[in-house]
Amino acid sequence: MSVDTVIRLSNVPAGSPLACHERGTWSRAPQSSEATLLCRKLRGLRAMVAVLECDSVARAARMLHLSQSAVARSISDIEAELGFPLFHRSGRGLIPNAAGQRLGVRATRALAELANGYREAFAATASQADGGARAASRFAAVVAPQQLTSFIAVAELGSGPLAANRLQCSQPTIQRNLDQLEDLIGIKLFRRTPRGTRLTDEAQALLGPVKRALAELAIAEDELAPFGGRQQGTVIVAALPLSSGFLLPKAIDSLLHKSPYLSVTVVDGTYEALVRQLRQADVDMIVGALRANDVPPDIRQEALFEDHLSVVARAGHPCLATGRTPTLAELAEYGWVSPLPCTPARGVFERVFHAADLPLPKTQVHASSSPVVRGLLSASDRLALISPVQITSELRTGELSVVPVSLQHASRAIGVATRRDGLLSPAAEQLLDELRALAPTMQHPT
């Protein structure tokens, strides 16, 4: 089956139908009222997980307070929708096959996320209502897909009408779904303000787990596709400035050459915004400069290579016309374009001057955008400490030059950040393998 290759480069403007409630962020959430197949079968998946946990339809039925025929029917219904079996039927009962085992892992994780979201929502309130394990498990078992998709849409867009437009349904339908969700969980989720509908603290605690749960089910559909004779897969990668220009495009090109059926979405933004999206499973990974300090405990970093920064100037810059190698102290007298505060590049910038026992040079411009920095250098006598791999084309054409000055501690780690408790999709694992394979070639670009 032929599937078109898709690459989307996204910096979603606020106010657009795809924009999240928080400006400039990307959402993996459903964009219509037609939830994914497995999301629609959420309650049936609870029966399937119970059978896997109990290793018996009879015991699963007792645990769920259902009849054995109801449990078996739920599983058969999912199999009918998928078009292939999940279990072997034998005298010993239902034995999961490879597809069933794979779906079981994702469904278990999805239901655990929903239960965890319920508990976290109660932990964010002073309410004495039941936020225990049994109530959380019940919430995960009975919450309806349309309640979850309506909740996410309003949370992201901050408006019932905008949510209705995204999900292609009526505003009363959105409101009914939200009312039912609040009745089910027993917590107020939204408050109205002059600027629109805003999440309560409890709803904010619930949002991340709900989004991660739906992401697990979306990934499960990709993983199950080969069992139905199809090939599909999606990876959403967040790119920090350095990676977007050279490493990531090469990795994506190699990935799609080997697996042309995949869909790749690339999003960008600030590190803080991208970490929030990573935590909510809106993106699979972040590629770029790693943080040396204050790494969030729920984020795992993998270094791919060391990137060495250099002082860069325009061709014909006065510091290059002296006929000798300038000192860092001499270069500090020029105007500089410094990296933004609290970024790895800024850390390198400060270390380089401190190692030379020099004060930071005077800077009127702070920027981390590669095109902006390149433009400022080309049009002025400013200097910048940047990676040569970001200006490969300009070095080849002679528009910019590396200033031959000795620097200490002028490197930073480039790598990948993922969720510590996450389980990457096969497509995301493939992209990560391509990044690992390409990393050694990034040390000395040509």
Secondary structure, 3 states (H helix, E strand, C coil): CCCCCEEEEECCCCCCCCCCCCCCCCCCCCCCCCCCHHHHCHHHHHHHHHHHHHCCHHHHHHHHCCCHHHHHHHHHHHHHHHCCCCEEEECCEEEECHHHHHHHHHHHHHHHHHHHHHHHHHHCCCCCCCCCHHHHHHHHHHCCHHHHHHHHHHHHHCCHHHHHHHHCCCHHHHHHHHHHHHHHHCCCCEEEECCEEEECHHHHHHHHHHHHHHHHHHHHHHHHHHHHCCCCCEEEEEECHHHHHCHHHHHHHHHHHHCCCCEEEEEECCHHHHHHHHHCCCCCEEEEECCCCCCCCCEEEEEEEEEECEEEEECCCHHHCCCCCCCHHHHCCCCEEECCCCCHHHHHHHHHHHHCCCCCCCEEEECCCHHHHHHHHHCCCCEEEECHHHHHHHHHHCCEEECCCCCCCCEEEEEEEEECCCCCCHHHHHHHHHHHHHHHHHCCCC
